[in-house]
């Protein structure tokens, strides 16, 4: 059944409140319409090429684990599998953690959409087609040492998933999400909504290694409470069009947000990153670093917004985006933005777009390293700089291994 048919949202079943929520979201999506590249947050994107009428909803089915995911086998973790957007048999959980599906959760109606609202078209589209959602609750004061790894199996057609993470006051945890599969031109529309309570600490990773024919439209929305912290890491490796929108609202005094993001574009891939650092309270801190490279005829887009609301006094925000362009046909756009409604704040942003530094290449070649190897060493160093600054057990090691494999065949001209 096409996603655009009238019955597309009513045949998913579930509790009455869920059916009603989907219908309401469908109405919102119909009113909002699909976004287009004339909107600032979709500028430079190929979103106009997406033909929703060509997709039917993907059904839950086991997708063979991609060989590169075998690198996660040795990670000591609590592993959860989500297939076709539906959480499968849920594992035993560490002390202080509750894992459930939203359709069976006692607070399901109040949880879904408490952070990710349906006034944004892609979120409304996700809610309207959502078969279920994964809920991860970390209880007050719980210190969860073992990472929680969520593997999203993406099959043919369109997949819609939602991960809801609620960190209670004073808790600490690590959650890593990996999207794999997605062959035959699949469409993946995941949403993560994250609430970090006062004094809590969350490390959250989102890694996309889909088939190169897939489309990936991801949304990550987080609210951070008083004296709480969220450290995020996102990486885009696969997909034909890879979009990740990451918003963090620093809602409580002393809240902080760290975001490290990376991508590698090859062939005709498009990597599209949009971020918002929204300071809504005093003495909040945000620090963003995004580094990526494009080669072949691939493209990248980065658009970032630092928003300082009235009352966010003595807040500090930094935003840095560096892009390596490794071929004549590749292209990178970088658009940093500031929206400041308060005087007593500090904001800085920087962006660079360019080829490998010729002086660095000459230095390596002058010491007997051949030109091709010198270029690959410099690209490795470019990415290693970001990964070394990202204290993220399991996730960064996995991404580094995937990137190193890609570097072997990397075309630089």
Order of alpha helices (4+ residues) and beta strands (2+ residues): alpha-beta-beta-beta-alpha-alpha-beta-beta-beta-beta-beta-beta-beta-beta-beta-beta-beta-beta-beta-beta-beta-beta-alpha-alpha-alpha
